[in-house]
Amino acid sequence: MITRPLELESRLSPPPRDLDFVAWVNVAVVVLFFGLLGSRFILAPGLLFDANREGFELPQAKGLQYVRTASVVVTYRRDDVILFEGAIIKLPELEQRLEAYAKVHPGEVLLLIADSHVTLQAISDLSAMARSAGFAYVQMANEPLDSPSDPK
């Protein structure tokens, strides 16, 4: 090697044998932040509206709106693709699962994430289904449209 003629290896200090305390604290803090950011403590953006009302109207808020975190998430990709608890299911099965969940957890919030390909009729049908199942609120969020000028 290149260090042998100059005997540089003899001048190197041995590697430390103890564990660096600061490195373990750093790892613990990173794990803590990933745990917190992936939990239900982070508020989901969306708009709360009362699921017991018949029509869909934007609420009139004079001040800050009381925000509750969603306890169950339904993702609508297209009118025939519904994701619930990590599985792709059909609408009748979703209705059964929502009713079973609402019986165990009455008055909870349902977060509905809708893709841009989902019709407004399908969203309102799911909102009515949540109302009849026993959810107190439906929180809606949608995924933004991809513009053709945005590079991916």
C-alpha positions in Angstrom: 0.0 0.0 0.0 0.9 3.6 -0.2 1.3 4.0 3.6 4.0 1.4 4.0 7.0 3.4 2.8 6.1 6.3 5.2 5.0 4.1 8.1 1.8 6.0 8.4 -0.1 3.0 9.9 2.0 3.3 13.1 0.8 6.8 13.7 -2.9 6.0 13.4 -4.9 5.9 16.7 -6.9 2.8 17.3 -10.6 2.9 16.7 -12.7 3.7 19.9 -14.2 0.6 21.5 -17.0 2.3 23.4 -20.4 3.1 21.9 -21.0 6.8 21.2 -23.9 7.9 23.4 -24.8 10.9 21.2 -25.2 8.5 18.2 -27.7 6.4 20.1 -29.6 9.5 21.3 -29.8 10.7 17.6 -31.2 7.3 16.5 -33.8 7.4 19.3 -34.9 10.9 18.3 -35.2 10.0 14.6 -37.3 6.9 15.5 -39.5 9.1 17.8 -40.2 11.6 15.1 -41.0 8.9 12.5 -43.4 7.4 15.1 -45.1 10.7 15.8 -45.4 11.7 12.1 -47.0 8.4 11.2 -49.5 8.4 14.1 -53.0 9.8 14.5 -51.6 12.9 16.4 -51.0 14.6 13.0 -54.2 16.4 11.8 -55.4 15.4 8.4 -56.4 18.2 6.1 -59.9 18.3 5.0 -63.3 19.8 5.7 -65.6 18.4 8.4 -69.3 18.4 7.8 -72.2 16.9 9.7 -73.1 13.5 8.4 -76.6 13.6 9.9 -77.7 16.4 7.6 -79.4 15.6 4.4 -77.7 18.0 1.9 -74.1 18.9 1.4 -73.4 22.5 2.2 -70.2 24.3 3.2 -70.4 25.2 6.9 -70.4 28.9 7.9 -67.6 29.3 10.4 -67.2 32.7 12.2 -64.1 31.5 14.0 -61.9 28.5 14.2 -63.6 25.2 13.5 -63.3 22.4 16.0 -61.1 19.7 14.5 -61.3 16.0 15.3 -58.9 13.4 14.0 -60.3 10.7 11.8 -60.4 7.3 13.2 -61.1 5.3 10.0 -59.9 6.1 6.4 -61.6 5.2 3.2 -59.7 5.8 -0.1 -61.6 6.1 -3.3 -59.4 5.6 -6.3 -62.0 5.2 -9.0 -65.7 4.5 -8.7 -65.0 0.8 -8.5 -61.8 0.8 -6.5 -62.2 1.4 -2.8 -59.4 0.9 -0.3 -60.3 0.2 3.3 -57.9 -1.1 6.0 -55.3 -2.2 3.4 -57.7 -4.2 1.2 -59.5 -3.4 -2.0 -63.2 -4.0 -1.4 -66.5 -3.5 -3.2 -69.3 -1.1 -2.1 -71.6 -3.6 -0.4 -68.7 -5.1 1.7 -67.6 -1.5 2.6 -71.1 -0.8 3.9 -71.0 -3.9 6.1 -67.5 -3.1 7.5 -68.5 0.5 8.2 -71.6 -0.6 10.1 -69.6 -3.0 12.1 -67.0 -0.4 12.9 -69.6 2.2 13.9 -71.3 -0.2 16.3 -68.0 -0.7 18.2 -66.9 3.0 17.9 -70.1 5.2 17.9 -69.7 8.9 17.0 -66.3 8.6 15.2 -65.0 10.6 12.2 -64.6 9.0 8.8 -61.8 10.4 6.5 -62.7 10.0 2.8 -59.8 10.5 0.4 -61.1 10.8 -3.1 -59.2 10.7 -6.3 -59.9 13.1 -9.1 -61.5 10.2 -11.1 -64.3 9.7 -8.5 -67.7 11.2 -9.4 -69.5 13.6 -7.0 -72.4 11.1 -6.9 -70.1 8.3 -5.6 -68.7 10.7 -2.9 -72.2 11.7 -1.8 -73.4 8.0 -1.8 -70.5 7.1 0.5 -71.3 10.1 2.8 -74.9 8.9 3.0 -73.6 5.4 3.8 -71.4 6.8 6.6 -74.4 8.7 8.0 -76.6 5.6 8.0 -73.8 3.5 9.5 -73.5 5.8 12.5 -70.5 8.1 11.9 -70.8 11.5 13.4 -68.7 13.3 10.8 -67.2 12.7 7.4 -64.0 14.5 6.7 -63.3 14.9 3.0 -59.9 15.3 1.3 -59.1 15.0 -2.4 -55.9 14.3 -4.3 -54.9 17.2 -6.6 -55.2 17.0 -10.4 -51.9 16.4 -12.1 -51.3 19.2 -14.6 -49.6 18.2 -17.9 -46.9 20.8 -17.3 -45.7 19.2 -14.1 -42.7 16.9 -14.7 -42.7 13.6 -12.8 
